[in-house]
Amino acid sequence: MASNLADLIASLSEKECAMDELADILTEEQRCIVSLDTVSLARNDLRKGDLLSRLANLQQICSCLLRRALEERGLPDDQRLTSLVGAAASSDRDLLAPLQERLASRARDLDRQLRTNRCMLENSLGLVRNTMALFGKLLGDCTTYCAQGTIRSGSSGGLLLRREI
């Protein structure tokens, strides 16, 4: 087994472990969303950002190693692991093919988890917007005092955050 191929398999295995860790982080994110635990959600988001940076670095390393392994075998640089699996020796193929399938499966699972979490967050924000709009309509025609102390009529639209400091 060539050094580039051995390094590629090691890097892909490390990427697989990082993807498993990301799946755990996304599961925790989903739990935080459901339980409305914003403190843990923010902490989890930092962990996710760090892990995504690590995954991006691993992706660059894997791409470089794949390119070198393809060049070693005189194959075109199409950045596809499938090309290398097809040209690898049977012992290497026995390692690469299952690893490739596991990585593809984990990528599909992560995509599904990300879509689910995004949908949950979008729906939650939509509910907050709709609730704010309802209260804005209900309270929109009231007379109240503004910050300068004068009476203001018909002010509508509540805000979650003040724009003044």
C-alpha positions in Angstrom: 0.0 0.0 0.0 1.4 3.4 -1.0 2.1 6.0 1.7 -0.4 8.5 0.2 -3.1 5.8 0.2 -2.4 4.8 3.8 -2.5 8.4 4.8 -5.7 8.9 2.9 -7.4 6.0 4.6 -6.2 7.3 8.0 -7.6 10.8 7.2 -10.9 9.4 5.9 -11.2 7.4 9.1 -10.5 10.5 11.1 -13.2 12.3 9.0 -15.6 9.5 9.8 -15.0 10.0 13.5 -15.5 13.8 13.2 -18.8 13.2 11.3 -20.0 10.9 14.1 -19.2 13.6 16.6 -21.1 16.2 14.5 -24.1 13.9 14.5 -24.0 13.8 18.3 -23.7 17.6 18.4 -26.7 17.9 16.0 -28.7 15.6 18.2 -27.9 17.7 21.2 -28.8 20.8 19.2 -32.2 19.3 18.5 -32.7 18.5 22.2 -31.8 22.1 23.1 -34.2 23.5 20.5 -37.1 21.3 21.8 -36.4 22.2 25.4 -35.8 25.9 24.6 -32.4 25.7 26.4 -30.8 28.7 24.7 -27.7 28.7 26.9 -26.9 25.1 26.0 -27.8 25.8 22.4 -25.3 28.7 22.2 -22.6 26.5 23.8 -23.4 23.7 21.4 -23.2 26.1 18.5 -19.6 26.9 19.5 -18.7 23.2 19.6 -20.3 22.8 16.2 -18.4 25.7 14.7 -15.1 24.3 16.0 -15.9 20.8 14.7 -16.9 22.2 11.3 -13.6 24.0 11.0 -11.8 20.7 11.8 -13.9 18.9 9.2 -13.1 21.6 6.6 -9.3 21.1 7.4 -9.8 17.3 7.1 -11.5 17.7 3.8 -8.6 19.7 2.4 -6.1 17.1 3.6 -8.2 14.3 2.1 -8.5 16.1 -1.2 -4.7 16.6 -1.4 -4.0 13.0 -0.5 -6.6 11.7 -2.9 -5.1 13.8 -5.7 -1.6 12.4 -4.9 -2.9 8.8 -4.7 -4.7 9.3 -8.1 -1.4 10.7 -9.6 0.6 7.7 -8.2 -1.7 5.4 -10.2 -1.7 7.6 -13.4 -5.4 8.3 -13.0 -7.1 11.6 -14.0 -7.5 14.0 -11.1 -11.3 13.9 -10.9 -11.4 14.3 -7.1 -13.5 11.1 -6.8 -12.8 8.4 -4.3 -14.7 6.0 -6.6 -11.9 6.3 -9.2 -9.3 5.3 -6.7 -11.3 2.4 -5.3 -11.7 1.0 -8.8 -7.9 1.2 -9.4 -6.7 0.1 -6.0 -5.4 -3.4 -5.2 -7.9 -5.8 -3.8 -6.6 -5.4 -0.2 -6.8 -1.6 -0.4 -10.2 -1.9 -2.1 -11.5 -4.0 0.8 -10.6 -1.0 3.1 -11.7 1.8 0.9 -15.0 0.6 -0.4 -16.7 0.1 3.0 -15.2 3.3 4.2 -16.5 5.2 1.2 -20.0 3.8 1.8 -20.0 4.7 5.5 -18.9 8.2 4.7 -21.6 8.6 2.1 -24.2 7.3 4.6 -23.1 9.6 7.4 -23.1 12.5 5.0 -26.8 11.7 4.1 -27.7 11.4 7.8 -26.0 14.7 8.6 -27.8 16.4 5.8 -31.1 15.1 7.2 -30.3 16.2 10.7 -29.3 19.7 9.5 -32.5 20.0 7.5 -34.6 18.9 10.5 -32.9 21.3 12.9 -33.2 24.2 10.4 -36.9 23.5 9.9 -37.4 23.4 13.7 -35.7 26.7 14.1 -37.5 28.4 11.2 -40.8 27.2 12.5 -40.0 28.5 16.0 -39.0 31.9 14.7 -42.2 31.9 12.5 -44.3 31.3 15.6 -42.6 34.1 17.5 -43.1 36.5 14.5 -46.8 35.5 14.3 -47.2 36.0 18.0 -45.6 39.4 17.8 -47.9 40.3 14.9 -50.9 39.2 16.8 -50.0 41.3 19.9 -49.1 44.2 17.6 -52.6 44.1 16.1 -54.3 43.7 19.5 -52.3 46.5 21.0 -51.9 48.7 17.9 -54.6 51.2 18.5 -53.7 52.1 22.1 -52.6 55.5 23.4 -49.4 55.5 25.3 -46.4 57.7 26.2 -43.3 57.7 24.1 -39.7 58.0 25.3 -39.8 61.8 25.1 -42.9 61.9 27.4 -45.5 62.9 24.9 -48.7 61.0 24.2 -48.6 58.8 21.1 -51.6 57.2 19.6 -51.8 54.2 17.3 -48.3 52.9 17.8 -48.2 49.3 16.8 -45.6 46.5 16.5 -43.9 45.3 19.6 -40.2 44.5 19.6 -38.3 41.7 21.2 -35.2 44.0 21.5 -35.0 47.7 21.9 -32.9 49.5 19.4 -31.8 52.1 21.9 -28.8 51.7 24.1 
